[in-house]
Amino acid sequence: MNTPKLFVGNLPSGFTEEELRELFSNSGKVLSVTILRDKFTGYSKGFGFVEMEFLEEAEAAIASFHDYRLSGRPMVVNPARPLEERPRRGGSRF
């Protein structure tokens, strides 16, 4: 069984994975939390993913936290889309 994964966007720059886990645990059991960071600076990219245990909990989290304001910014919470295959970038042109 696949566990539901949510995309969470428009996060404040200082928001931590622990804070995101605590917030979403109000809707159910949180299995994992990841906030994406720039690989060079380490700064948050302003979005991440939350994996919930059950679909009903994920739906409750979307209902509760989509447009929820953090530091005056409305969060975006949607079901995560599957990773799409993208062409490789960089490297030699030869």
HTML snippet that shows the backbone in 3Dmol.js (N, CA, C, O; Angstrom):
<script src="https://3Dmol.org/build/3Dmol-min.js"></script>
<div id="view" style="width:600px;height:400px;position:relative"></div>
<script>
const pdb = `
ATOM      1  N   MET A   1       0.842  -1.193   0.000  1.00  0.00           N
ATOM      2  CA  MET A   1       0.000   0.000   0.000  1.00  0.00           C
ATOM      3  C   MET A   1       0.877   1.241   0.000  1.00  0.00           C
ATOM      4  O   MET A   1       1.802   1.358   0.804  1.00  0.00           O
ATOM      5  N   ASN A   2       0.581   2.167  -0.906  1.00  0.00           N
ATOM      6  CA  ASN A   2       1.313   3.422  -0.953  1.00  0.00           C
ATOM      7  C   ASN A   2       0.783   4.377   0.098  1.00  0.00           C
ATOM      8  O   ASN A   2      -0.425   4.496   0.300  1.00  0.00           O
ATOM      9  N   THR A   3       1.693   5.048   0.756  1.00  0.00           N
ATOM     10  CA  THR A   3       1.268   6.054   1.725  1.00  0.00           C
ATOM     11  C   THR A   3       1.128   7.382   1.002  1.00  0.00           C
ATOM     12  O   THR A   3       1.919   7.687   0.109  1.00  0.00           O
ATOM     13  N   PRO A   4       0.133   8.175   1.376  1.00  0.00           N
ATOM     14  CA  PRO A   4      -0.084   9.445   0.681  1.00  0.00           C
ATOM     15  C   PRO A   4       1.006  10.463   1.016  1.00  0.00           C
ATOM     16  O   PRO A   4       1.388  10.638   2.173  1.00  0.00           O
ATOM     17  N   LYS A   5       1.487  11.120  -0.021  1.00  0.00           N
ATOM     18  CA  LYS A   5       2.510  12.143   0.130  1.00  0.00           C
ATOM     19  C   LYS A   5       1.925  13.472  -0.317  1.00  0.00           C
ATOM     20  O   LYS A   5       1.238  13.552  -1.336  1.00  0.00           O
ATOM     21  N   LEU A   6       2.205  14.514   0.456  1.00  0.00           N
ATOM     22  CA  LEU A   6       1.694  15.851   0.170  1.00  0.00           C
ATOM     23  C   LEU A   6       2.823  16.789  -0.202  1.00  0.00           C
ATOM     24  O   LEU A   6       3.906  16.744   0.382  1.00  0.00           O
ATOM     25  N   PHE A   7       2.557  17.644  -1.187  1.00  0.00           N
ATOM     26  CA  PHE A   7       3.442  18.758  -1.510  1.00  0.00           C
ATOM     27  C   PHE A   7       3.036  19.918  -0.613  1.00  0.00           C
ATOM     28  O   PHE A   7       1.852  20.231  -0.494  1.00  0.00           O
ATOM     29  N   VAL A   8       4.014  20.554   0.015  1.00  0.00           N
ATOM     30  CA  VAL A   8       3.742  21.711   0.878  1.00  0.00           C
ATOM     31  C   VAL A   8       4.615  22.854   0.374  1.00  0.00           C
ATOM     32  O   VAL A   8       5.843  22.778   0.429  1.00  0.00           O
ATOM     33  N   GLY A   9       3.976  23.914  -0.119  1.00  0.00           N
ATOM     34  CA  GLY A   9       4.716  25.027  -0.689  1.00  0.00           C
ATOM     35  C   GLY A   9       4.463  26.339   0.024  1.00  0.00           C
ATOM     36  O   GLY A   9       3.576  26.453   0.870  1.00  0.00           O
ATOM     37  N   ASN A  10       5.271  27.331  -0.342  1.00  0.00           N
ATOM     38  CA  ASN A  10       5.206  28.689   0.189  1.00  0.00           C
ATOM     39  C   ASN A  10       5.537  28.720   1.686  1.00  0.00           C
ATOM     40  O   ASN A  10       4.917  29.449   2.461  1.00  0.00           O
ATOM     41  N   LEU A  11       6.527  27.914   2.068  1.00  0.00           N
ATOM     42  CA  LEU A  11       6.956  27.881   3.464  1.00  0.00           C
ATOM     43  C   LEU A  11       7.880  29.054   3.772  1.00  0.00           C
ATOM     44  O   LEU A  11       8.681  29.441   2.921  1.00  0.00           O
ATOM     45  N   PRO A  12       7.784  29.628   4.968  1.00  0.00           N
ATOM     46  CA  PRO A  12       8.731  30.674   5.369  1.00  0.00           C
ATOM     47  C   PRO A  12      10.154  30.111   5.405  1.00  0.00           C
ATOM     48  O   PRO A  12      10.342  28.926   5.681  1.00  0.00           O
ATOM     49  N   SER A  13      11.135  30.936   5.135  1.00  0.00           N
ATOM     50  CA  SER A  13      12.516  30.465   5.001  1.00  0.00           C
ATOM     51  C   SER A  13      13.060  29.802   6.264  1.00  0.00           C
ATOM     52  O   SER A  13      13.868  28.878   6.160  1.00  0.00           O
ATOM     53  N   GLY A  14      12.655  30.233   7.430  1.00  0.00           N
ATOM     54  CA  GLY A  14      13.191  29.664   8.660  1.00  0.00           C
ATOM     55  C   GLY A  14      12.408  28.498   9.221  1.00  0.00           C
ATOM     56  O   GLY A  14      12.747  27.982  10.286  1.00  0.00           O
ATOM     57  N   PHE A  15      11.364  28.072   8.525  1.00  0.00           N
ATOM     58  CA  PHE A  15      10.514  26.997   9.030  1.00  0.00           C
ATOM     59  C   PHE A  15      11.270  25.674   8.960  1.00  0.00           C
ATOM     60  O   PHE A  15      11.880  25.367   7.936  1.00  0.00           O
ATOM     61  N   THR A  16      11.236  24.884  10.039  1.00  0.00           N
ATOM     62  CA  THR A  16      12.013  23.644  10.106  1.00  0.00           C
ATOM     63  C   THR A  16      11.148  22.413   9.846  1.00  0.00           C
ATOM     64  O   THR A  16       9.919  22.472   9.896  1.00  0.00           O
ATOM     65  N   GLU A  17      11.816  21.309   9.569  1.00  0.00           N
ATOM     66  CA  GLU A  17      11.113  20.044   9.377  1.00  0.00           C
ATOM     67  C   GLU A  17      10.394  19.629  10.655  1.00  0.00           C
ATOM     68  O   GLU A  17       9.304  19.061  10.595  1.00  0.00           O
ATOM     69  N   GLU A  18      10.988  19.905  11.800  1.00  0.00           N
ATOM     70  CA  GLU A  18      10.348  19.562  13.069  1.00  0.00           C
ATOM     71  C   GLU A  18       9.050  20.349  13.262  1.00  0.00           C
ATOM     72  O   GLU A  18       8.047  19.800  13.717  1.00  0.00           O
ATOM     73  N   GLU A  19       9.076  21.637  12.913  1.00  0.00           N
ATOM     74  CA  GLU A  19       7.868  22.458  13.025  1.00  0.00           C
ATOM     75  C   GLU A  19       6.789  21.979  12.063  1.00  0.00           C
ATOM     76  O   GLU A  19       5.609  21.957  12.410  1.00  0.00           O
ATOM     77  N   LEU A  20       7.194  21.596  10.849  1.00  0.00           N
ATOM     78  CA  LEU A  20       6.238  21.102   9.862  1.00  0.00           C
ATOM     79  C   LEU A  20       5.628  19.778  10.333  1.00  0.00           C
ATOM     80  O   LEU A  20       4.424  19.564  10.192  1.00  0.00           O
ATOM     81  N   ARG A  21       6.455  18.894  10.892  1.00  0.00           N
ATOM     82  CA  ARG A  21       5.966  17.625  11.429  1.00  0.00           C
ATOM     83  C   ARG A  21       4.956  17.879  12.551  1.00  0.00           C
ATOM     84  O   ARG A  21       3.898  17.251  12.587  1.00  0.00           O
ATOM     85  N   GLU A  22       5.273  18.783  13.451  1.00  0.00           N
ATOM     86  CA  GLU A  22       4.377  19.084  14.570  1.00  0.00           C
ATOM     87  C   GLU A  22       3.047  19.647  14.070  1.00  0.00           C
ATOM     88  O   GLU A  22       1.988  19.274  14.575  1.00  0.00           O
ATOM     89  N   LEU A  23       3.096  20.536  13.089  1.00  0.00           N
ATOM     90  CA  LEU A  23       1.881  21.125  12.542  1.00  0.00           C
ATOM     91  C   LEU A  23       0.991  20.060  11.902  1.00  0.00           C
ATOM     92  O   LEU A  23      -0.206  20.000  12.183  1.00  0.00           O
ATOM     93  N   PHE A  24       1.572  19.222  11.043  1.00  0.00           N
ATOM     94  CA  PHE A  24       0.784  18.227  10.311  1.00  0.00           C
ATOM     95  C   PHE A  24       0.344  17.068  11.193  1.00  0.00           C
ATOM     96  O   PHE A  24      -0.603  16.363  10.844  1.00  0.00           O
ATOM     97  N   SER A  25       1.000  16.853  12.315  1.00  0.00           N
ATOM     98  CA  SER A  25       0.586  15.771  13.214  1.00  0.00           C
ATOM     99  C   SER A  25      -0.777  16.062  13.834  1.00  0.00           C
ATOM    100  O   SER A  25      -1.394  15.167  14.410  1.00  0.00           O
ATOM    101  N   ASN A  26      -1.253  17.298  13.726  1.00  0.00           N
ATOM    102  CA  ASN A  26      -2.614  17.623  14.167  1.00  0.00           C
ATOM    103  C   ASN A  26      -3.665  16.937  13.301  1.00  0.00           C
ATOM    104  O   ASN A  26      -4.817  16.806  13.713  1.00  0.00           O
ATOM    105  N   SER A  27      -3.273  16.493  12.090  1.00  0.00           N
ATOM    106  CA  SER A  27      -4.210  15.821  11.182  1.00  0.00           C
ATOM    107  C   SER A  27      -4.054  14.310  11.178  1.00  0.00           C
ATOM    108  O   SER A  27      -4.892  13.607  10.613  1.00  0.00           O
ATOM    109  N   GLY A  28      -2.991  13.791  11.803  1.00  0.00           N
ATOM    110  CA  GLY A  28      -2.779  12.352  11.819  1.00  0.00           C
ATOM    111  C   GLY A  28      -1.315  12.019  11.958  1.00  0.00           C
ATOM    112  O   GLY A  28      -0.490  12.884  12.253  1.00  0.00           O
ATOM    113  N   LYS A  29      -0.999  10.751  11.741  1.00  0.00           N
ATOM    114  CA  LYS A  29       0.375  10.281  11.906  1.00  0.00           C
ATOM    115  C   LYS A  29       1.225  10.683  10.706  1.00  0.00           C
ATOM    116  O   LYS A  29       0.908  10.356   9.562  1.00  0.00           O
ATOM    117  N   VAL A  30       2.305  11.397  10.991  1.00  0.00           N
ATOM    118  CA  VAL A  30       3.245  11.835   9.968  1.00  0.00           C
ATOM    119  C   VAL A  30       4.375  10.815   9.900  1.00  0.00           C
ATOM    120  O   VAL A  30       5.037  10.545  10.902  1.00  0.00           O
ATOM    121  N   LEU A  31       4.594  10.249   8.711  1.00  0.00           N
ATOM    122  CA  LEU A  31       5.643   9.249   8.541  1.00  0.00           C
ATOM    123  C   LEU A  31       6.984   9.872   8.190  1.00  0.00           C
ATOM    124  O   LEU A  31       8.027   9.399   8.641  1.00  0.00           O
ATOM    125  N   SER A  32       6.965  10.936   7.382  1.00  0.00           N
ATOM    126  CA  SER A  32       8.221  11.598   7.020  1.00  0.00           C
ATOM    127  C   SER A  32       7.951  13.042   6.620  1.00  0.00           C
ATOM    128  O   SER A  32       6.860  13.392   6.171  1.00  0.00           O
ATOM    129  N   VAL A  33       8.972  13.864   6.797  1.00  0.00           N
ATOM    130  CA  VAL A  33       8.915  15.280   6.429  1.00  0.00           C
ATOM    131  C   VAL A  33      10.250  15.639   5.784  1.00  0.00           C
ATOM    132  O   VAL A  33      11.312  15.307   6.310  1.00  0.00           O
ATOM    133  N   THR A  34      10.187  16.317   4.649  1.00  0.00           N
ATOM    134  CA  THR A  34      11.398  16.782   3.977  1.00  0.00           C
ATOM    135  C   THR A  34      11.159  18.196   3.476  1.00  0.00           C
ATOM    136  O   THR A  34      10.194  18.449   2.756  1.00  0.00           O
ATOM    137  N   ILE A  35      12.034  19.114   3.854  1.00  0.00           N
ATOM    138  CA  ILE A  35      12.034  20.460   3.269  1.00  0.00           C
ATOM    139  C   ILE A  35      13.253  20.516   2.366  1.00  0.00           C
ATOM    140  O   ILE A  35      14.371  20.257   2.812  1.00  0.00           O
ATOM    141  N   LEU A  36      13.048  20.850   1.103  1.00  0.00           N
ATOM    142  CA  LEU A  36      14.152  20.887   0.152  1.00  0.00           C
ATOM    143  C   LEU A  36      15.004  22.119   0.371  1.00  0.00           C
ATOM    144  O   LEU A  36      14.505  23.208   0.652  1.00  0.00           O
ATOM    145  N   ARG A  37      16.313  21.916   0.234  1.00  0.00           N
ATOM    146  CA  ARG A  37      17.278  22.988   0.464  1.00  0.00           C
ATOM    147  C   ARG A  37      18.208  23.107  -0.741  1.00  0.00           C
ATOM    148  O   ARG A  37      18.473  22.127  -1.437  1.00  0.00           O
ATOM    149  N   ASP A  38      18.694  24.317  -0.971  1.00  0.00           N
ATOM    150  CA  ASP A  38      19.664  24.558  -2.022  1.00  0.00           C
ATOM    151  C   ASP A  38      20.951  23.821  -1.666  1.00  0.00           C
ATOM    152  O   ASP A  38      21.430  23.933  -0.538  1.00  0.00           O
ATOM    153  N   LYS A  39      21.512  23.077  -2.601  1.00  0.00           N
ATOM    154  CA  LYS A  39      22.684  22.258  -2.285  1.00  0.00           C
ATOM    155  C   LYS A  39      23.947  23.078  -2.059  1.00  0.00           C
ATOM    156  O   LYS A  39      24.901  22.575  -1.467  1.00  0.00           O
ATOM    157  N   PHE A  40      23.977  24.315  -2.510  1.00  0.00           N
ATOM    158  CA  PHE A  40      25.161  25.148  -2.318  1.00  0.00           C
ATOM    159  C   PHE A  40      25.060  26.029  -1.077  1.00  0.00           C
ATOM    160  O   PHE A  40      26.028  26.165  -0.329  1.00  0.00           O
ATOM    161  N   THR A  41      23.887  26.628  -0.858  1.00  0.00           N
ATOM    162  CA  THR A  41      23.745  27.563   0.262  1.00  0.00           C
ATOM    163  C   THR A  41      23.140  26.922   1.505  1.00  0.00           C
ATOM    164  O   THR A  41      23.354  27.400   2.619  1.00  0.00           O
ATOM    165  N   GLY A  42      22.383  25.840   1.318  1.00  0.00           N
ATOM    166  CA  GLY A  42      21.703  25.208   2.440  1.00  0.00           C
ATOM    167  C   GLY A  42      20.401  25.891   2.813  1.00  0.00           C
ATOM    168  O   GLY A  42      19.702  25.436   3.719  1.00  0.00           O
ATOM    169  N   TYR A  43      20.063  26.979   2.126  1.00  0.00           N
ATOM    170  CA  TYR A  43      18.816  27.692   2.418  1.00  0.00           C
ATOM    171  C   TYR A  43      17.615  26.909   1.896  1.00  0.00           C
ATOM    172  O   TYR A  43      17.700  26.212   0.884  1.00  0.00           O
ATOM    173  N   SER A  44      16.505  27.037   2.600  1.00  0.00           N
ATOM    174  CA  SER A  44      15.265  26.388   2.194  1.00  0.00           C
ATOM    175  C   SER A  44      14.826  26.902   0.824  1.00  0.00           C
ATOM    176  O   SER A  44      14.972  28.084   0.512  1.00  0.00           O
ATOM    177  N   LYS A  45      14.290  25.994   0.019  1.00  0.00           N
ATOM    178  CA  LYS A  45      13.716  26.383  -1.265  1.00  0.00           C
ATOM    179  C   LYS A  45      12.254  26.802  -1.113  1.00  0.00           C
ATOM    180  O   LYS A  45      11.614  27.194  -2.088  1.00  0.00           O
ATOM    181  N   GLY A  46      11.723  26.719   0.120  1.00  0.00           N
ATOM    182  CA  GLY A  46      10.359  27.178   0.380  1.00  0.00           C
ATOM    183  C   GLY A  46       9.283  26.135   0.134  1.00  0.00           C
ATOM    184  O   GLY A  46       8.092  26.444   0.152  1.00  0.00           O
ATOM    185  N   PHE A  47       9.712  24.883  -0.100  1.00  0.00           N
ATOM    186  CA  PHE A  47       8.717  23.833  -0.275  1.00  0.00           C
ATOM    187  C   PHE A  47       9.284  22.510   0.213  1.00  0.00           C
ATOM    188  O   PHE A  47      10.490  22.354   0.406  1.00  0.00           O
ATOM    189  N   GLY A  48       8.377  21.568   0.406  1.00  0.00           N
ATOM    190  CA  GLY A  48       8.800  20.254   0.866  1.00  0.00           C
ATOM    191  C   GLY A  48       7.680  19.244   0.714  1.00  0.00           C
ATOM    192  O   GLY A  48       6.698  19.479   0.010  1.00  0.00           O
ATOM    193  N   PHE A  49       7.844  18.117   1.388  1.00  0.00           N
ATOM    194  CA  PHE A  49       6.884  17.025   1.286  1.00  0.00           C
ATOM    195  C   PHE A  49       6.614  16.440   2.662  1.00  0.00           C
ATOM    196  O   PHE A  49       7.513  16.332   3.496  1.00  0.00           O
ATOM    197  N   VAL A  50       5.360  16.065   2.884  1.00  0.00           N
ATOM    198  CA  VAL A  50       4.941  15.411   4.116  1.00  0.00           C
ATOM    199  C   VAL A  50       4.250  14.117   3.722  1.00  0.00           C
ATOM    200  O   VAL A  50       3.341  14.117   2.893  1.00  0.00           O
ATOM    201  N   GLU A  51       4.680  13.026   4.315  1.00  0.00           N
ATOM    202  CA  GLU A  51       4.076  11.722   4.052  1.00  0.00           C
ATOM    203  C   GLU A  51       3.227  11.340   5.266  1.00  0.00           C
ATOM    204  O   GLU A  51       3.719  11.273   6.392  1.00  0.00           O
ATOM    205  N   MET A  52       1.955  11.094   5.011  1.00  0.00           N
ATOM    206  CA  MET A  52       1.009  10.728   6.070  1.00  0.00           C
ATOM    207  C   MET A  52       0.756   9.226   6.016  1.00  0.00           C
ATOM    208  O   MET A  52       1.010   8.581   4.999  1.00  0.00           O
ATOM    209  N   GLU A  53       0.248   8.672   7.130  1.00  0.00           N
ATOM    210  CA  GLU A  53       0.026   7.225   7.177  1.00  0.00           C
ATOM    211  C   GLU A  53      -1.182   6.787   6.345  1.00  0.00           C
ATOM    212  O   GLU A  53      -1.118   5.784   5.635  1.00  0.00           O
ATOM    213  N   PHE A  54      -2.282   7.542   6.433  1.00  0.00           N
ATOM    214  CA  PHE A  54      -3.517   7.148   5.761  1.00  0.00           C
ATOM    215  C   PHE A  54      -4.050   8.264   4.863  1.00  0.00           C
ATOM    216  O   PHE A  54      -3.812   9.444   5.119  1.00  0.00           O
ATOM    217  N   LEU A  55      -4.769   7.882   3.812  1.00  0.00           N
ATOM    218  CA  LEU A  55      -5.355   8.827   2.876  1.00  0.00           C
ATOM    219  C   LEU A  55      -6.283   9.811   3.584  1.00  0.00           C
ATOM    220  O   LEU A  55      -6.274  11.002   3.273  1.00  0.00           O
ATOM    221  N   GLU A  56      -7.078   9.326   4.526  1.00  0.00           N
ATOM    222  CA  GLU A  56      -8.015  10.202   5.251  1.00  0.00           C
ATOM    223  C   GLU A  56      -7.264  11.289   6.007  1.00  0.00           C
ATOM    224  O   GLU A  56      -7.729  12.426   6.086  1.00  0.00           O
ATOM    225  N   GLU A  57      -6.103  10.944   6.562  1.00  0.00           N
ATOM    226  CA  GLU A  57      -5.293  11.932   7.292  1.00  0.00           C
ATOM    227  C   GLU A  57      -4.705  12.960   6.327  1.00  0.00           C
ATOM    228  O   GLU A  57      -4.636  14.148   6.641  1.00  0.00           O
ATOM    229  N   ALA A  58      -4.285  12.498   5.164  1.00  0.00           N
ATOM    230  CA  ALA A  58      -3.747  13.412   4.157  1.00  0.00           C
ATOM    231  C   ALA A  58      -4.830  14.379   3.683  1.00  0.00           C
ATOM    232  O   ALA A  58      -4.575  15.571   3.517  1.00  0.00           O
ATOM    233  N   GLU A  59      -6.038  13.862   3.468  1.00  0.00           N
ATOM    234  CA  GLU A  59      -7.151  14.725   3.052  1.00  0.00           C
ATOM    235  C   GLU A  59      -7.490  15.735   4.142  1.00  0.00           C
ATOM    236  O   GLU A  59      -7.801  16.888   3.844  1.00  0.00           O
ATOM    237  N   ALA A  60      -7.431  15.307   5.409  1.00  0.00           N
ATOM    238  CA  ALA A  60      -7.683  16.227   6.523  1.00  0.00           C
ATOM    239  C   ALA A  60      -6.605  17.303   6.582  1.00  0.00           C
ATOM    240  O   ALA A  60      -6.902  18.461   6.875  1.00  0.00           O
ATOM    241  N   ALA A  61      -5.366  16.933   6.308  1.00  0.00           N
ATOM    242  CA  ALA A  61      -4.267  17.906   6.308  1.00  0.00           C
ATOM    243  C   ALA A  61      -4.444  18.932   5.194  1.00  0.00           C
ATOM    244  O   ALA A  61      -4.197  20.120   5.399  1.00  0.00           O
ATOM    245  N   ILE A  62      -4.870  18.481   4.017  1.00  0.00           N
ATOM    246  CA  ILE A  62      -5.115  19.419   2.915  1.00  0.00           C
ATOM    247  C   ILE A  62      -6.221  20.389   3.304  1.00  0.00           C
ATOM    248  O   ILE A  62      -6.088  21.595   3.101  1.00  0.00           O
ATOM    249  N   ALA A  63      -7.311  19.870   3.863  1.00  0.00           N
ATOM    250  CA  ALA A  63      -8.436  20.715   4.266  1.00  0.00           C
ATOM    251  C   ALA A  63      -8.021  21.707   5.345  1.00  0.00           C
ATOM    252  O   ALA A  63      -8.491  22.845   5.348  1.00  0.00           O
ATOM    253  N   SER A  64      -7.156  21.296   6.253  1.00  0.00           N
ATOM    254  CA  SER A  64      -6.757  22.155   7.364  1.00  0.00           C
ATOM    255  C   SER A  64      -5.681  23.169   6.993  1.00  0.00           C
ATOM    256  O   SER A  64      -5.706  24.300   7.477  1.00  0.00           O
ATOM    257  N   PHE A  65      -4.738  22.779   6.141  1.00  0.00           N
ATOM    258  CA  PHE A  65      -3.540  23.607   5.972  1.00  0.00           C
ATOM    259  C   PHE A  65      -3.364  24.266   4.611  1.00  0.00           C
ATOM    260  O   PHE A  65      -2.478  25.107   4.458  1.00  0.00           O
ATOM    261  N   HIS A  66      -4.183  23.910   3.609  1.00  0.00           N
ATOM    262  CA  HIS A  66      -4.099  24.651   2.346  1.00  0.00           C
ATOM    263  C   HIS A  66      -4.634  26.057   2.617  1.00  0.00           C
ATOM    264  O   HIS A  66      -5.757  26.216   3.095  1.00  0.00           O
ATOM    265  N   ASP A  67      -3.844  27.056   2.316  1.00  0.00           N
ATOM    266  CA  ASP A  67      -4.130  28.481   2.593  1.00  0.00           C
ATOM    267  C   ASP A  67      -3.950  28.856   4.061  1.00  0.00           C
ATOM    268  O   ASP A  67      -4.270  29.981   4.445  1.00  0.00           O
ATOM    269  N   TYR A  68      -3.447  27.942   4.890  1.00  0.00           N
ATOM    270  CA  TYR A  68      -3.114  28.252   6.291  1.00  0.00           C
ATOM    271  C   TYR A  68      -1.952  29.239   6.291  1.00  0.00           C
ATOM    272  O   TYR A  68      -0.982  29.057   5.555  1.00  0.00           O
ATOM    273  N   ARG A  69      -2.043  30.265   7.098  1.00  0.00           N
ATOM    274  CA  ARG A  69      -1.017  31.317   7.091  1.00  0.00           C
ATOM    275  C   ARG A  69       0.095  31.035   8.097  1.00  0.00           C
ATOM    276  O   ARG A  69      -0.143  30.823   9.286  1.00  0.00           O
ATOM    277  N   LEU A  70       1.318  31.043   7.569  1.00  0.00           N
ATOM    278  CA  LEU A  70       2.528  30.961   8.379  1.00  0.00           C
ATOM    279  C   LEU A  70       3.331  32.216   8.104  1.00  0.00           C
ATOM    280  O   LEU A  70       3.696  32.479   6.958  1.00  0.00           O
ATOM    281  N   SER A  71       3.609  32.990   9.131  1.00  0.00           N
ATOM    282  CA  SER A  71       4.351  34.247   8.965  1.00  0.00           C
ATOM    283  C   SER A  71       3.701  35.126   7.896  1.00  0.00           C
ATOM    284  O   SER A  71       4.393  35.802   7.135  1.00  0.00           O
ATOM    285  N   GLY A  72       2.370  35.111   7.844  1.00  0.00           N
ATOM    286  CA  GLY A  72       1.632  35.941   6.901  1.00  0.00           C
ATOM    287  C   GLY A  72       1.567  35.388   5.486  1.00  0.00           C
ATOM    288  O   GLY A  72       1.019  36.035   4.593  1.00  0.00           O
ATOM    289  N   ARG A  73       2.117  34.203   5.272  1.00  0.00           N
ATOM    290  CA  ARG A  73       2.132  33.607   3.926  1.00  0.00           C
ATOM    291  C   ARG A  73       1.180  32.416   3.883  1.00  0.00           C
ATOM    292  O   ARG A  73       1.234  31.558   4.763  1.00  0.00           O
ATOM    293  N   PRO A  74       0.308  32.346   2.875  1.00  0.00           N
ATOM    294  CA  PRO A  74      -0.600  31.193   2.769  1.00  0.00           C
ATOM    295  C   PRO A  74       0.145  29.968   2.227  1.00  0.00           C
ATOM    296  O   PRO A  74       0.734  30.016   1.147  1.00  0.00           O
ATOM    297  N   MET A  75       0.110  28.880   2.985  1.00  0.00           N
ATOM    298  CA  MET A  75       0.735  27.640   2.531  1.00  0.00           C
ATOM    299  C   MET A  75      -0.074  27.043   1.385  1.00  0.00           C
ATOM    300  O   MET A  75      -1.281  27.259   1.277  1.00  0.00           O
ATOM    301  N   VAL A  76       0.606  26.300   0.546  1.00  0.00           N
ATOM    302  CA  VAL A  76      -0.018  25.526  -0.519  1.00  0.00           C
ATOM    303  C   VAL A  76       0.164  24.061  -0.127  1.00  0.00           C
ATOM    304  O   VAL A  76       1.287  23.608   0.094  1.00  0.00           O
ATOM    305  N   VAL A  77      -0.941  23.326  -0.043  1.00  0.00           N
ATOM    306  CA  VAL A  77      -0.868  21.903   0.295  1.00  0.00           C
ATOM    307  C   VAL A  77      -1.724  21.133  -0.705  1.00  0.00           C
ATOM    308  O   VAL A  77      -2.932  21.348  -0.806  1.00  0.00           O
ATOM    309  N   ASN A  78      -1.081  20.238  -1.437  1.00  0.00           N
ATOM    310  CA  ASN A  78      -1.739  19.428  -2.462  1.00  0.00           C
ATOM    311  C   ASN A  78      -1.148  18.021  -2.444  1.00  0.00           C
ATOM    312  O   ASN A  78      -0.059  17.809  -1.910  1.00  0.00           O
ATOM    313  N   PRO A  79      -1.865  17.057  -3.027  1.00  0.00           N
ATOM    314  CA  PRO A  79      -1.246  15.743  -3.198  1.00  0.00           C
ATOM    315  C   PRO A  79       0.003  15.881  -4.067  1.00  0.00           C
ATOM    316  O   PRO A  79      -0.019  16.584  -5.078  1.00  0.00           O
ATOM    317  N   ALA A  80       1.073  15.226  -3.685  1.00  0.00           N
ATOM    318  CA  ALA A  80       2.310  15.291  -4.468  1.00  0.00           C
ATOM    319  C   ALA A  80       2.130  14.531  -5.769  1.00  0.00           C
ATOM    320  O   ALA A  80       1.503  13.471  -5.798  1.00  0.00           O
ATOM    321  N   ARG A  81       2.674  15.069  -6.830  1.00  0.00           N
ATOM    322  CA  ARG A  81       2.651  14.382  -8.127  1.00  0.00           C
ATOM    323  C   ARG A  81       3.858  13.457  -8.215  1.00  0.00           C
ATOM    324  O   ARG A  81       4.889  13.728  -7.600  1.00  0.00           O
ATOM    325  N   PRO A  82       3.745  12.383  -8.961  1.00  0.00           N
ATOM    326  CA  PRO A  82       4.900  11.478  -9.125  1.00  0.00           C
ATOM    327  C   PRO A  82       6.050  12.204  -9.814  1.00  0.00           C
ATOM    328  O   PRO A  82       5.834  13.083 -10.649  1.00  0.00           O
ATOM    329  N   LEU A  83       7.257  11.830  -9.459  1.00  0.00           N
ATOM    330  CA  LEU A  83       8.444  12.399 -10.074  1.00  0.00           C
ATOM    331  C   LEU A  83       8.470  12.025 -11.545  1.00  0.00           C
ATOM    332  O   LEU A  83       8.329  10.854 -11.897  1.00  0.00           O
ATOM    333  N   GLU A  84       8.653  13.024 -12.408  1.00  0.00           N
ATOM    334  CA  GLU A  84       8.688  12.768 -13.850  1.00  0.00           C
ATOM    335  C   GLU A  84      10.129  12.669 -14.320  1.00  0.00           C
ATOM    336  O   GLU A  84      11.019  13.340 -13.797  1.00  0.00           O
ATOM    337  N   GLU A  85      10.336  11.841 -15.294  1.00  0.00           N
ATOM    338  CA  GLU A  85      11.651  11.698 -15.891  1.00  0.00           C
ATOM    339  C   GLU A  85      11.978  12.988 -16.638  1.00  0.00           C
ATOM    340  O   GLU A  85      11.193  13.444 -17.469  1.00  0.00           O
ATOM    341  N   ARG A  86      13.144  13.577 -16.338  1.00  0.00           N
ATOM    342  CA  ARG A  86      13.559  14.803 -17.003  1.00  0.00           C
ATOM    343  C   ARG A  86      14.887  14.572 -17.711  1.00  0.00           C
ATOM    344  O   ARG A  86      15.686  13.741 -17.280  1.00  0.00           O
ATOM    345  N   PRO A  87      15.129  15.310 -18.803  1.00  0.00           N
ATOM    346  CA  PRO A  87      16.409  15.150 -19.474  1.00  0.00           C
ATOM    347  C   PRO A  87      17.550  15.595 -18.554  1.00  0.00           C
ATOM    348  O   PRO A  87      17.397  16.521 -17.757  1.00  0.00           O
ATOM    349  N   ARG A  88      18.677  14.931 -18.677  1.00  0.00           N
ATOM    350  CA  ARG A  88      19.834  15.305 -17.864  1.00  0.00           C
ATOM    351  C   ARG A  88      20.352  16.659 -18.292  1.00  0.00           C
ATOM    352  O   ARG A  88      20.287  17.029 -19.464  1.00  0.00           O
ATOM    353  N   ARG A  89      20.868  17.394 -17.316  1.00  0.00           N
ATOM    354  CA  ARG A  89      21.425  18.733 -17.604  1.00  0.00           C
ATOM    355  C   ARG A  89      22.903  18.724 -17.304  1.00  0.00           C
ATOM    356  O   ARG A  89      23.400  17.906 -16.530  1.00  0.00           O
ATOM    357  N   GLY A  90      23.590  19.647 -17.931  1.00  0.00           N
ATOM    358  CA  GLY A  90      25.005  19.810 -17.630  1.00  0.00           C
ATOM    359  C   GLY A  90      25.868  18.830 -18.383  1.00  0.00           C
ATOM    360  O   GLY A  90      25.412  18.103 -19.266  1.00  0.00           O
ATOM    361  N   GLY A  91      27.126  18.834 -18.006  1.00  0.00           N
ATOM    362  CA  GLY A  91      28.055  17.914 -18.653  1.00  0.00           C
ATOM    363  C   GLY A  91      28.549  18.452 -19.971  1.00  0.00           C
ATOM    364  O   GLY A  91      28.292  19.602 -20.329  1.00  0.00           O
ATOM    365  N   SER A  92      29.243  17.628 -20.672  1.00  0.00           N
ATOM    366  CA  SER A  92      29.843  18.001 -21.944  1.00  0.00           C
ATOM    367  C   SER A  92      28.806  17.957 -23.061  1.00  0.00           C
ATOM    368  O   SER A  92      27.862  17.168 -23.017  1.00  0.00           O
ATOM    369  N   ARG A  93      28.994  18.801 -24.044  1.00  0.00           N
ATOM    370  CA  ARG A  93      28.101  18.809 -25.206  1.00  0.00           C
ATOM    371  C   ARG A  93      28.597  17.850 -26.298  1.00  0.00           C
ATOM    372  O   ARG A  93      27.951  17.689 -27.334  1.00  0.00           O
ATOM    373  N   PHE A  94      29.716  17.235 -26.059  1.00  0.00           N
ATOM    374  CA  PHE A  94      30.317  16.381 -27.092  1.00  0.00           C
ATOM    375  C   PHE A  94      30.057  14.933 -26.840  1.00  0.00           C
ATOM    376  O   PHE A  94      30.494  14.083 -27.616  1.00  0.00           O
TER     377      PHE A  94
END
`;
const viewer = $3Dmol.createViewer("view");
viewer.addModel(pdb, "pdb");
viewer.setStyle({}, {cartoon: {color: "spectrum"}});
viewer.zoomTo();
viewer.render();
</script>
